[in-house]
């Protein structure tokens, strides 16, 4: 593989990006949200299980995107969650998805949660 992901400290350094990425996920500009989702997906593929904790913190914001009325934002959020679930451990994230979908009144949110699981 190679690259920065091979260094043990890289995941720790990336963790400092959690709050800025969360801010970008709620940005009104669609391009900013899509790029943030792309970066998070790239980090998931590179870091794998090392991204678990950060993914858990970003998941509520990503679930909000899935219920967004803008199709581009909704698709980007859904793809990002799918990528995270594909490359990280499922247990902590699965619980977060179940809890979030239980509290959602929108049918589309519950359907997406079922699809992710």
N, C-alpha and C positions, 0 to 999 in steps of 0.2 A: 504494500500500500504506500507507505511513505507520507511525507508532509507533516504539518504541525500536529495532526491528530495522533501521531505516534508518541509525542511527548506527554508524560504523565501530568505535567502542570497545565497543559492546554485546556483541559476541561474546567479546571479551576478558574483560569483566566476568562474563559468564555462565559462562565457563570455570572460575571460582572455585567454581562450584556442583557441579563434577564429583564430588568426594569426598562431600559431603552427599547427593547423589542416589544414589551407589553404596551408601551406608549405608542409605538408604531402600529400595533394591531388595532388600536381604536382611532387612528388618524382618519379624518374625513376624506383624504385623498386615496382613491382606489389603488393607484400605482404604488403608493407607500405600503399599503396593507399587503398587496400581492408580493412585493419584494421582501417584506418581513417574513411572510409565510415561506417564501423560497429559501431564505437564509436559515430559518428554523428547520426546514426539511433537510437542507444540506448538512446542517450540524447533526441532525439525527442520523443521517447515513454515515457520517464520518466518525462520530463519537459513540454511537450505539448506546449501550447501557449506561455509559458515563453521563448521558444527557437526561437520565431518568428524573432526577430531582428537579432540574430546570424545566423539563417537559411538564411535570406535575404543576409547577407554578404558572406556566403559560396556558395550560389546558382550559381553564375557565374563560380566558379571553378568546381562545380559538373556538370554543363551543359557541360563544356569542356570535362569532362570524358566520357559523353555519346557519344560524337563524336570520341572518341579514337579508334584507329585501333585494339588495344588489346581487345579481347572479354571479358576477365575477368574484366578489368578495366571498360569497357563500361557497363557491367551488374551490377557491384558494384555501379557505379555512378547512374544508373537508379533506382536500388532498393533503394538507399539512398534517392533520390529525392521523390520516391513514398512514403516512410516511413514518410518523413518530411511532405508531403502534407496530409497524412492520420492523423497525430497527431497535426498539427498546423493549424492556420487560413489560409485560402487560398488567400484572397484578395491581400496583398502585394506581395506574392510569385507568384501569377498568373500573375500579371503585369510584374514581372521580367522575367518569362518564355516567355511571349508573346513578350516582347521587344528583348530578346536574340534570339528567333527563327526567328524573322523578319530579323535580321541582319546576320543570318547564310546562307551561300551559299550551304551547304551540305544538300541534301534531307533527309538524316537520322536524322539530328538534328531537322528539321521541323516536321518530323514524330513522333519523340520522344516527342517533345513539345506538339503536338496534343494529344498524348496518355496520357501525364501527366494531361492535362486539362480535 
